[in-house]
Amino acid sequence: MNKKFFITTPIYYVNDVPHIGHAYTTIAADVVARYKRLAGYEVFFLTGTDEHGQKVQQAAGLSGREPQAHVDDLHVRFKELWVRFNISNNDFIRTTEERHKKVVCEILQKLYDEGEIYKDSYEGWYCMPDERFWTEKDLIDGNCPECGRPVDKIKEFNYFFKMGKYRDWLVEHIQNHENFIQPKSRRNEILGFLKNPLDDLCISRPKERLPWGIPLPFDDDYVTYVWFDALINYISVHGHLQQIKDSGFWPATHQLIGKDILTTHSVYWATMLKAAGLDLPHNIFAHGWWTINGQKMSKSLRNVVEPNHLIDQFGVDVIRYFLLREVPFGLDGDFSHKALIGRINSDLANNLGNLLNRTLNMLKKYFKSELPSIDAKGEEDGPMIDKSREVTGAIDQLYDELAYSKILTKLWEFLDAANVYINDTAPWNLAKTDDGKKRLATVLYNAAEACRVIAVLIAPFMPETADKMMKQLGIDTPVEKQGLDSLKEWGWIQPGTRTHQGPQIFPRIDDKAAAKILKEVNIGGEAPSPEKKAEGDGNGQITIDDFMKIDLRTAKILEAEKVKKSKKLIKLKVDLGSEQRQVLAGIAEAYEPEQLVGRTVILVANLKPAKLMGLESQGMILAGSDDKTILLGGFDGDLPPGVRVK
């Protein structure tokens, strides 16, 4: 029997217009689901829409429709976008479906019968947009601490779930299960939250105020609080409580969420499951937010990134690749069209596309597009084949860690090895002699097999590209049927296969086209550059916009050595999370190299590279100094490499 794997996204609020943040979470889940299928797992991948609550009721009223008709229309936007992004979800759940309502009522009744739910009077400050009560001490300047909007004071009777009594148990569970909340910074955030008393959770709203919701099974005058209702989608998809336990898919392997809904999942959801007698998910992973050119996305700034427009302009696989390659999953990311174009030209056109194109071109030129047999092996073959095995073996653990950027870095290491192999063996020279032609056959067979291996490995990230590569290689067997087992032995592709060279899978975007795209973006998309202030005002002050141009990142020092013939310079190799860099720092008079290895420092990451003592420095380490002392800037706790410092 195959091992089972269950992964979820949040269910998205149906009133929202699907944006790049929704796409980011869903693509991330899709990539892991596709990989696990290739690895032979029985996968269940769930997404959906959250369709109850006061905001839906109000929006429906403004449009002159009943709430059900309103959500029936709006949820389609998400379904259609997931089709465009090639999302391979097994199910799409809506909280207005009967199958969901039945399980919500079953759990509510169970908790009520067991004394986990009680009725009481409540007075608090209510935020309608967030559909959440706050206490006086929670408010910031009298407004909602979550969204900053005004709140209304409400006093009413409601039903409460005894969440507070599970506080100590939850702290112990988090401490004993290191992977339950990831990344580590989010785990620490929740442990910090739980140092304070944990209140019981209001789980109802009076029907007279809010009729649009699931009625409580034990009191028809109330409907279920939207968060209590929505969270249950992760199990209601499997049926009633006994079916959930028998399904084999619960507990979930990964639940991917944005960092803004961490508390609701790691506290509300966890305690609800405990009370219902169900296991907790193995992992809740809260990723960061996307900004654009260093600024928050907002309609007023006209800089919201619209996913459908990106697909139309660049293609679906480019966006899937960029979002997961650019920023380590879990950290905040900054979206820019300039960086996107850079990835297309460097990673996809120059590297991936070029390898396939040059391989097929030489097969056409020297073997009439028919794959030859391996004839004469050479010493250059081993390193590339070994690299294939190394990469294939390494990425499995990285997938379990949701380390998407590291996975792609690993895959590109093999891609680089394949390009180096072609350069080192020089097929164009081998073709000049009869003896060379025997070796040529082996070289081009290996190059084609390398392209196939790469197509299988990138398929979870770029399924359309993998299919295109297979077709041009003349392989009819879908990637899904080849699976990861096809990578265990080198030489899966059959000699005699006829290849079909097609157009470049990733054409370069030339300077003229790039300039046009960036100009259009500045006119109608991304926020325009801030106006320049008059120079020479004499006070030496900068604006917040000036400061935000400086990209400060945490960097972990991996290696350190003194620069020869220099009294002050130390050469550092630092980890930025998504890449490693060489940096020179003038701190040799204060630190020995061995003192520095393992330290986390602050790096100016977008400083133009400079040469010092003939060595390139790719950034600047921040330190404070006076006449006597130099001290490195740092932190009073642990932060992973690549975190933005603000």
VMD Tcl script that draws the C-alpha trace (Angstrom):
set ca {
  {0.00 0.00 0.00}
  {1.38 3.42 -0.97}
  {2.28 5.90 1.73}
  {-0.23 8.73 2.03}
  {0.55 12.42 1.89}
  {-1.93 15.23 2.66}
  {-1.14 18.88 1.97}
  {-3.44 21.91 2.28}
  {-3.55 25.59 1.49}
  {-5.75 27.97 3.46}
  {-9.22 28.31 2.04}
  {-9.32 31.76 0.48}
  {-11.88 34.37 1.42}
  {-14.32 34.43 -1.46}
  {-14.71 38.24 -1.44}
  {-11.01 38.69 -2.23}
  {-9.73 39.14 -5.75}
  {-7.13 36.37 -6.27}
  {-3.68 37.96 -5.99}
  {-0.03 36.93 -6.06}
  {-0.09 35.93 -2.38}
  {-2.87 33.40 -3.00}
  {-0.96 32.08 -6.00}
  {2.29 31.80 -4.01}
  {0.81 29.53 -1.34}
  {-1.08 27.39 -3.83}
  {1.87 26.93 -6.21}
  {4.08 25.99 -3.26}
  {1.62 23.28 -2.20}
  {1.25 22.09 -5.79}
  {5.00 21.64 -6.25}
  {5.30 19.36 -3.22}
  {2.16 17.42 -4.20}
  {3.56 16.79 -7.69}
  {6.93 15.70 -6.31}
  {5.38 13.27 -3.84}
  {3.32 11.72 -6.65}
  {6.53 11.22 -8.64}
  {7.98 9.56 -5.53}
  {5.10 7.07 -5.44}
  {2.97 8.57 -2.67}
  {-0.82 8.58 -2.68}
  {-1.34 12.33 -2.49}
  {-4.34 14.38 -1.40}
  {-4.00 18.10 -2.11}
  {-6.78 20.38 -0.86}
  {-7.66 24.01 -1.47}
  {-10.95 25.91 -1.51}
  {-12.89 29.01 -0.51}
  {-14.22 30.45 2.76}
  {-17.77 31.66 2.02}
  {-19.50 32.65 5.27}
  {-19.33 35.74 7.46}
  {-20.46 39.32 7.76}
  {-18.36 40.70 4.89}
  {-19.94 38.25 2.46}
  {-23.41 39.13 3.70}
  {-22.77 42.87 3.28}
  {-21.17 42.50 -0.16}
  {-24.09 40.38 -1.34}
  {-26.54 43.00 -0.08}
  {-24.71 45.75 -1.96}
  {-24.89 43.71 -5.16}
  {-28.60 43.03 -4.68}
  {-28.14 39.27 -4.40}
  {-28.62 36.54 -1.85}
  {-25.32 35.50 -0.20}
  {-25.40 32.03 -1.77}
  {-25.77 33.44 -5.28}
  {-22.97 35.88 -4.50}
  {-20.48 33.19 -3.44}
  {-21.55 30.84 -6.24}
  {-20.38 33.52 -8.63}
  {-17.21 34.66 -6.87}
  {-15.57 31.34 -5.97}
  {-15.14 30.57 -9.67}
  {-12.37 33.22 -9.90}
  {-10.15 31.05 -7.73}
  {-10.97 27.84 -9.57}
  {-10.21 29.44 -12.93}
  {-6.89 30.87 -11.74}
  {-5.78 27.49 -10.38}
  {-6.53 25.92 -13.76}
  {-4.35 28.56 -15.44}
  {-1.53 27.91 -12.96}
  {-1.76 24.12 -13.58}
  {-2.64 23.47 -9.94}
  {-3.18 19.73 -9.42}
  {-5.46 19.84 -6.37}
  {-7.47 16.69 -5.68}
  {-10.41 18.60 -4.24}
  {-11.76 22.13 -3.94}
  {-13.91 22.59 -0.87}
  {-16.42 25.36 -0.26}
  {-17.70 26.08 3.23}
  {-21.25 26.44 1.88}
  {-21.29 22.79 0.75}
  {-23.49 20.36 2.68}
  {-20.61 17.92 3.24}
  {-18.75 20.66 5.12}
  {-21.75 21.89 7.12}
  {-22.51 18.36 8.37}
  {-19.03 17.89 9.83}
  {-19.02 21.37 11.41}
  {-22.30 20.54 13.14}
  {-21.03 17.11 14.19}
  {-17.98 18.62 15.87}
  {-19.95 21.44 17.48}
  {-22.47 18.98 18.93}
  {-19.70 16.69 20.20}
  {-17.90 19.55 21.95}
  {-21.17 20.89 23.39}
  {-22.20 17.46 24.71}
  {-18.79 17.01 26.34}
  {-18.95 20.38 28.12}
  {-16.32 22.06 25.93}
  {-18.75 24.80 24.84}
  {-20.74 27.11 27.15}
  {-22.92 30.22 26.81}
  {-22.00 33.53 28.41}
  {-22.36 37.28 28.09}
  {-19.56 39.05 26.28}
  {-18.62 42.68 25.80}
  {-15.81 43.68 23.49}
  {-14.63 45.69 20.53}
  {-15.64 44.13 17.21}
  {-13.81 44.57 13.91}
  {-16.18 43.83 11.05}
  {-13.53 43.45 8.28}
  {-11.63 40.87 10.38}
  {-14.85 39.51 11.95}
  {-13.09 39.37 15.29}
  {-13.55 40.64 18.86}
  {-10.76 42.50 20.66}
  {-10.29 43.58 24.28}
  {-9.56 47.18 25.25}
  {-5.87 46.40 25.80}
  {-5.58 44.84 22.31}
  {-6.57 48.04 20.49}
  {-3.96 50.33 18.96}
  {-5.00 53.98 19.11}
  {-8.57 52.76 19.50}
  {-8.48 50.75 16.27}
  {-8.20 47.10 15.28}
  {-4.63 45.87 15.92}
  {-4.85 43.59 12.86}
  {-6.05 45.94 10.11}
  {-6.05 49.40 11.73}
  {-9.72 50.05 11.00}
  {-12.30 51.42 13.48}
  {-14.03 48.94 15.82}
  {-17.51 48.87 17.35}
  {-18.31 48.08 20.98}
  {-20.73 45.18 21.20}
  {-22.31 43.44 24.20}
  {-24.20 40.21 23.59}
  {-24.64 36.59 24.66}
  {-22.57 34.08 22.72}
  {-21.18 30.57 22.92}
  {-17.55 29.96 23.87}
  {-15.11 27.11 23.33}
  {-12.93 26.36 26.39}
  {-9.73 27.05 24.51}
  {-7.92 28.55 27.50}
  {-7.66 25.26 29.39}
  {-5.45 23.80 26.64}
  {-2.71 26.43 26.92}
  {-0.22 24.37 28.94}
  {-0.84 21.28 26.81}
  {-0.27 23.29 23.61}
  {3.00 24.78 24.86}
  {4.23 21.29 25.70}
  {3.16 19.96 22.30}
  {5.01 22.74 20.46}
  {8.13 22.22 22.56}
  {8.08 18.45 21.98}
  {7.36 18.64 18.24}
  {9.99 20.86 16.68}
  {8.47 20.73 13.19}
  {4.88 21.43 14.25}
  {5.27 25.16 13.56}
  {7.82 26.31 10.99}
  {9.93 28.29 10.35}
  {11.60 28.55 13.75}
  {10.88 32.28 14.02}
  {7.12 31.58 13.79}
  {7.41 28.80 16.37}
  {9.07 31.25 18.75}
  {6.37 33.82 17.99}
  {3.61 31.46 19.12}
  {5.51 30.31 22.20}
  {5.86 34.00 23.08}
  {2.12 34.51 22.55}
  {1.36 31.57 24.84}
  {3.36 33.05 27.72}
  {0.24 35.15 28.33}
  {-3.09 33.72 29.55}
  {-5.13 32.14 26.75}
  {-8.76 33.28 26.61}
  {-11.66 31.07 25.64}
  {-12.79 31.45 22.04}
  {-16.13 32.98 21.07}
  {-17.51 30.59 18.43}
  {-20.92 32.05 17.60}
  {-22.73 35.12 16.32}
  {-26.43 35.92 16.96}
  {-28.58 35.31 13.89}
  {-30.36 38.60 14.43}
  {-27.04 40.34 13.72}
  {-25.54 37.87 11.27}
  {-27.81 35.27 9.63}
  {-25.23 34.18 7.00}
  {-23.46 31.22 8.58}
  {-23.88 27.61 9.71}
  {-26.56 27.43 12.46}
  {-25.40 25.95 15.76}
  {-26.90 22.46 16.05}
  {-27.84 23.05 19.70}
  {-29.22 26.62 19.38}
  {-30.83 27.77 16.14}
  {-30.68 31.43 17.21}
  {-26.94 31.48 16.54}
  {-24.59 30.79 13.64}
  {-21.01 29.54 13.83}
  {-18.13 32.02 14.00}
  {-16.52 32.09 10.58}
  {-13.05 31.01 11.75}
  {-14.35 28.00 13.68}
  {-16.36 27.03 10.61}
  {-13.55 27.62 8.10}
  {-10.79 25.70 9.90}
  {-12.84 22.51 9.89}
  {-12.59 22.34 6.06}
  {-9.28 20.50 6.41}
  {-11.08 17.49 7.87}
  {-14.65 17.89 6.57}
  {-13.35 16.99 3.10}
  {-12.79 13.45 4.43}
  {-16.30 13.00 5.86}
  {-17.64 12.54 9.39}
  {-15.36 12.01 12.38}
  {-14.94 8.26 12.02}
  {-14.29 8.58 8.28}
  {-11.63 11.19 9.03}
  {-9.84 8.74 11.32}
  {-10.20 5.90 8.79}
  {-9.13 7.92 5.73}
  {-5.40 7.51 6.33}
  {-4.85 11.10 5.23}
  {-5.27 12.75 8.62}
  {-3.23 14.17 10.25}
  {-2.07 16.43 7.43}
  {1.60 16.30 6.49}
  {1.86 20.01 5.68}
  {-0.58 22.89 6.15}
  {0.73 25.94 4.27}
  {-0.49 29.37 5.39}
  {0.47 33.04 5.28}
  {2.05 34.42 8.45}
  {-1.02 36.62 9.07}
  {-3.16 33.59 10.01}
  {-0.57 31.80 12.13}
  {-2.37 32.22 15.47}
  {-5.70 30.95 14.16}
  {-4.05 27.78 12.86}
  {-1.45 27.03 15.51}
  {-3.65 27.95 18.49}
  {-7.37 27.90 17.57}
  {-7.11 24.96 15.18}
  {-4.74 22.97 17.39}
  {-6.95 23.24 20.47}
  {-10.11 22.48 18.46}
  {-8.53 19.26 17.19}
  {-7.38 18.28 20.68}
  {-10.88 18.78 22.09}
  {-12.40 16.78 19.22}
  {-10.04 13.86 19.85}
  {-8.13 14.23 16.59}
  {-4.38 14.34 15.99}
  {-2.69 17.62 15.14}
  {-1.09 18.17 11.72}
  {2.58 17.24 11.48}
  {3.54 20.68 10.21}
  {2.04 24.16 9.94}
  {4.31 26.31 7.77}
  {3.76 30.08 7.72}
  {5.39 31.82 4.78}
  {6.12 35.53 4.40}
  {4.50 38.31 2.39}
  {5.39 39.80 -0.98}
  {6.17 43.47 -1.38}
  {6.86 45.12 -4.73}
  {10.01 47.16 -5.26}
  {10.31 47.42 -1.47}
  {6.77 48.76 -1.01}
  {3.59 47.17 0.29}
  {1.17 46.22 -2.48}
  {-1.96 48.34 -2.45}
  {-4.62 49.56 -4.85}
  {-3.91 53.19 -3.95}
  {-0.29 52.83 -5.07}
  {-1.42 51.06 -8.25}
  {1.18 48.35 -7.67}
  {-0.87 45.20 -7.03}
  {0.57 42.29 -9.03}
  {-2.28 40.61 -10.91}
  {-1.56 36.90 -11.54}
  {-3.55 36.55 -14.77}
  {-1.66 39.47 -16.30}
  {1.67 37.90 -15.35}
  {0.69 34.61 -17.00}
  {-0.39 36.44 -20.16}
  {2.87 38.37 -20.29}
  {5.48 35.79 -19.26}
  {3.89 32.33 -19.22}
  {2.78 30.19 -16.31}
  {5.99 28.23 -15.68}
  {8.10 31.38 -15.53}
  {5.94 32.70 -12.68}
  {5.89 29.35 -10.85}
  {9.70 29.20 -11.07}
  {10.34 32.82 -10.11}
  {8.13 32.89 -7.01}
  {9.79 29.83 -5.49}
  {13.35 30.52 -6.67}
  {13.66 34.17 -5.72}
  {13.07 34.01 -1.94}
  {13.54 31.26 0.68}
  {10.09 29.99 1.65}
  {9.16 31.47 5.01}
  {10.76 34.88 4.48}
  {9.21 38.03 3.04}
  {9.94 38.56 -0.64}
  {10.17 41.56 -2.92}
  {8.66 41.24 -6.39}
  {10.11 43.20 -9.28}
  {9.70 42.80 -13.02}
  {13.39 43.58 -13.43}
  {14.35 40.60 -11.26}
  {11.84 38.42 -13.10}
  {13.32 39.31 -16.48}
  {16.78 38.63 -15.07}
  {15.74 35.12 -14.01}
  {14.21 34.45 -17.43}
  {17.35 35.44 -19.30}
  {19.91 33.96 -16.93}
  {18.38 30.80 -15.45}
  {15.80 29.80 -18.04}
  {17.01 31.02 -21.44}
  {20.81 30.96 -21.08}
  {20.98 27.84 -18.94}
  {18.00 25.50 -19.22}
  {16.78 26.44 -22.69}
  {20.29 26.61 -24.10}
  {21.19 23.10 -22.88}
  {18.17 21.54 -24.57}
  {18.57 23.56 -27.76}
  {22.28 22.87 -28.26}
  {21.79 19.14 -27.53}
  {18.96 18.76 -30.04}
  {20.75 20.91 -32.60}
  {23.85 18.67 -32.50}
  {21.74 15.50 -32.63}
  {20.09 16.88 -35.75}
  {23.39 17.92 -37.31}
  {25.43 14.79 -36.57}
  {22.85 11.98 -36.24}
  {19.83 13.22 -38.23}
  {17.81 13.69 -35.00}
  {18.12 10.02 -34.01}
  {19.52 9.23 -30.58}
  {22.69 7.13 -30.92}
  {23.85 4.26 -28.72}
  {26.61 4.66 -26.15}
  {29.75 3.65 -28.02}
  {32.88 4.95 -26.33}
  {32.86 6.06 -22.69}
  {35.23 8.71 -21.38}
  {36.50 10.11 -18.11}
  {34.30 13.20 -18.47}
  {31.12 11.07 -18.22}
  {31.51 10.15 -14.55}
  {31.34 13.56 -12.86}
  {28.12 14.56 -14.63}
  {26.40 11.22 -13.95}
  {27.56 11.33 -10.32}
  {26.17 14.86 -10.03}
  {22.80 13.60 -11.25}
  {22.71 10.98 -8.49}
  {23.90 13.43 -5.85}
  {21.22 15.98 -6.70}
  {18.44 13.39 -6.97}
  {19.39 12.05 -3.55}
  {19.69 15.45 -1.88}
  {16.39 17.03 -2.87}
  {14.09 14.58 -1.07}
  {15.01 16.00 2.34}
  {14.80 19.54 0.96}
  {11.23 18.88 -0.20}
  {10.31 17.71 3.31}
  {11.75 21.00 4.60}
  {9.83 23.02 1.95}
  {13.19 24.51 0.94}
  {12.10 25.38 -2.59}
  {14.89 27.84 -3.36}
  {17.52 25.33 -2.23}
  {15.93 22.60 -4.35}
  {16.12 24.76 -7.46}
  {19.69 25.75 -6.63}
  {20.55 22.04 -6.48}
  {18.82 21.30 -9.78}
  {20.72 24.12 -11.44}
  {23.97 22.63 -10.15}
  {23.24 19.55 -12.26}
  {22.17 21.74 -15.16}
  {25.51 23.57 -14.93}
  {27.33 20.22 -14.81}
  {25.57 19.15 -18.01}
  {26.55 22.36 -19.80}
  {30.15 22.00 -18.58}
  {30.15 18.41 -19.83}
  {29.26 19.54 -23.35}
  {31.89 22.28 -23.26}
  {34.60 19.93 -21.98}
  {33.86 17.11 -24.43}
  {33.52 19.56 -27.38}
  {31.26 17.48 -29.68}
  {32.01 19.86 -32.57}
  {35.63 18.72 -32.45}
  {34.79 15.03 -32.02}
  {32.74 15.16 -35.21}
  {35.84 15.97 -37.25}
  {37.43 12.48 -37.04}
  {36.19 8.88 -37.42}
  {37.49 7.90 -33.98}
  {35.92 10.99 -32.51}
  {32.50 10.11 -33.91}
  {32.29 7.02 -31.66}
  {32.89 9.20 -28.65}
  {30.50 11.80 -30.08}
  {27.66 9.25 -29.97}
  {28.19 8.70 -26.23}
  {28.49 12.40 -25.47}
  {25.25 13.32 -27.23}
  {23.41 10.34 -25.73}
  {24.50 11.51 -22.27}
  {23.50 15.10 -23.06}
  {20.02 13.94 -24.10}
  {19.68 11.76 -21.00}
  {20.75 14.75 -18.87}
  {17.97 16.81 -20.48}
  {15.47 14.05 -19.64}
  {16.64 13.84 -16.02}
  {16.34 17.61 -15.71}
  {12.84 17.52 -17.21}
  {11.73 14.98 -14.58}
  {13.30 16.98 -11.75}
  {11.83 20.34 -12.77}
  {8.38 18.89 -13.53}
  {6.93 19.72 -10.07}
  {7.92 23.38 -10.55}
  {7.40 23.72 -14.31}
  {5.07 20.98 -15.58}
  {4.44 22.57 -19.00}
  {8.17 23.01 -19.59}
  {8.87 19.39 -18.62}
  {6.25 18.22 -21.13}
  {7.74 20.40 -23.88}
  {11.21 19.02 -23.19}
  {9.96 15.43 -23.32}
  {8.21 16.02 -26.64}
  {11.33 17.56 -28.18}
  {13.37 14.62 -26.86}
  {10.91 12.26 -28.58}
  {9.70 10.69 -25.32}
  {6.00 9.75 -25.23}
  {5.95 8.44 -21.64}
  {4.57 11.21 -19.39}
  {6.78 12.43 -16.55}
  {4.22 11.11 -14.06}
  {4.67 7.55 -15.37}
  {8.45 7.81 -15.51}
  {8.54 8.87 -11.86}
  {11.62 9.23 -9.72}
  {12.39 5.52 -10.18}
  {13.44 6.31 -13.76}
  {16.35 8.34 -12.34}
  {17.90 5.49 -10.36}
  {19.90 4.15 -13.31}
  {21.52 6.32 -15.97}
  {20.37 5.46 -19.48}
  {16.56 5.32 -19.39}
  {16.04 6.96 -22.77}
  {16.17 4.43 -25.62}
  {18.77 4.66 -28.43}
  {17.03 5.13 -31.76}
  {14.52 7.61 -30.30}
  {13.77 10.35 -32.81}
  {14.09 13.84 -31.39}
  {12.06 16.82 -32.58}
  {13.81 20.14 -32.15}
  {11.24 22.88 -31.69}
  {11.36 26.58 -30.89}
  {13.34 27.79 -27.89}
  {11.39 26.89 -24.75}
  {12.52 30.15 -23.10}
  {13.42 32.90 -25.58}
  {15.58 35.69 -24.18}
  {13.96 39.04 -23.48}
  {16.27 41.52 -25.19}
  {17.10 44.95 -23.78}
  {14.56 46.73 -25.97}
  {11.70 44.41 -24.98}
  {12.74 44.55 -21.32}
  {12.79 48.35 -21.38}
  {9.29 48.37 -22.88}
  {7.96 46.02 -20.19}
  {9.50 48.06 -17.39}
  {8.15 51.29 -18.86}
  {4.62 49.85 -19.07}
  {4.90 48.61 -15.50}
  {5.86 52.06 -14.21}
  {2.98 53.65 -16.11}
  {0.23 51.33 -14.99}
  {1.46 48.79 -12.50}
  {4.25 49.10 -10.00}
  {4.54 52.18 -7.86}
  {6.40 55.06 -9.48}
  {9.74 56.02 -8.01}
  {9.44 58.59 -5.22}
  {10.03 62.16 -6.29}
  {13.59 63.34 -5.74}
  {14.08 65.91 -3.02}
  {16.07 69.03 -3.69}
  {19.71 68.43 -2.87}
  {21.80 70.42 -0.46}
  {19.21 71.16 2.20}
  {22.09 71.12 4.67}
  {20.63 68.89 7.38}
  {22.01 65.56 6.11}
  {18.65 63.84 6.63}
  {17.24 61.12 4.40}
  {13.64 60.05 3.87}
  {12.21 56.65 4.70}
  {12.13 56.02 0.94}
  {15.88 56.60 0.80}
  {16.42 54.15 3.64}
  {14.20 51.48 2.06}
  {16.51 51.42 -0.96}
  {19.16 49.78 1.23}
  {18.67 46.01 1.28}
  {19.95 44.86 4.67}
  {19.96 41.09 5.20}
  {21.06 38.65 7.86}
  {24.10 36.66 6.72}
  {25.74 33.68 8.40}
  {29.54 33.51 8.16}
  {30.59 30.13 6.77}
  {34.33 30.71 6.25}
  {36.82 33.42 7.24}
  {40.49 33.99 6.42}
  {42.88 36.92 6.54}
  {43.74 38.61 3.24}
  {47.45 38.33 2.48}
  {49.44 41.56 2.63}
  {46.58 43.35 4.41}
  {46.49 44.24 8.11}
  {42.78 45.07 8.14}
  {40.93 42.84 5.66}
  {39.31 39.47 6.30}
  {37.77 37.50 3.43}
  {34.40 36.04 4.39}
  {32.15 33.48 2.75}
  {28.60 34.20 3.89}
  {25.25 32.43 3.51}
  {22.31 34.64 2.48}
  {19.78 31.82 2.49}
  {19.25 31.75 -1.26}
  {22.92 32.20 -2.21}
  {26.46 32.41 -0.89}
  {28.73 35.44 -1.36}
  {32.30 36.56 -0.85}
  {32.62 39.69 1.26}
  {35.70 41.58 2.44}
  {35.52 43.25 5.85}
  {38.03 45.59 7.50}
  {37.83 43.93 10.91}
  {41.10 41.95 11.11}
  {42.44 44.21 13.89}
  {39.47 43.31 16.10}
  {38.62 39.70 15.23}
  {40.48 36.49 14.48}
  {38.96 34.52 11.56}
  {38.05 31.55 13.79}
  {35.97 33.88 16.00}
  {33.74 34.78 13.07}
  {32.64 31.42 11.66}
  {29.02 30.70 12.60}
  {28.16 34.31 13.53}
  {25.09 36.00 12.05}
  {25.87 39.52 10.85}
  {24.13 42.29 8.91}
  {25.00 42.58 5.23}
  {24.27 45.43 2.82}
  {23.09 43.05 0.10}
  {22.44 45.45 -2.79}
  {25.77 47.29 -2.69}
  {27.57 47.36 -6.02}
  {30.48 44.84 -5.96}
  {33.92 46.38 -5.46}
  {37.51 45.11 -5.69}
  {39.80 45.35 -2.68}
  {43.37 44.01 -2.82}
  {42.45 42.33 -6.10}
  {39.50 40.44 -4.55}
  {35.82 41.10 -5.24}
  {33.59 42.04 -2.32}
  {29.88 41.39 -2.91}
  {28.43 43.49 -0.13}
  {29.35 45.18 3.14}
  {29.21 43.89 6.73}
  {27.92 46.48 9.23}
  {30.02 47.25 12.31}
  {30.35 50.05 14.83}
  {33.68 51.57 15.78}
  {35.40 54.30 17.75}
  {39.10 55.05 18.08}
  {39.74 51.87 20.07}
  {37.09 49.27 19.27}
  {35.35 47.62 16.31}
  {32.17 45.66 17.06}
  {30.07 43.77 14.54}
  {26.36 44.52 14.37}
  {24.20 41.58 15.42}
  {21.08 40.34 17.20}
  {20.14 39.13 20.67}
  {18.50 36.00 19.22}
  {18.78 33.58 16.32}
  {17.60 34.56 12.84}
  {18.01 32.45 9.69}
  {20.18 33.71 6.81}
  {18.50 36.05 4.33}
  {16.02 37.76 6.66}
  {15.49 41.41 5.76}
  {16.63 43.87 8.44}
  {14.42 46.95 8.76}
}
mol new
graphics top color blue
foreach p $ca { graphics top sphere $p radius 0.5 }
foreach p [lrange $ca 0 end-1] q [lrange $ca 1 end] { graphics top cylinder $p $q radius 0.2 }
display resetview
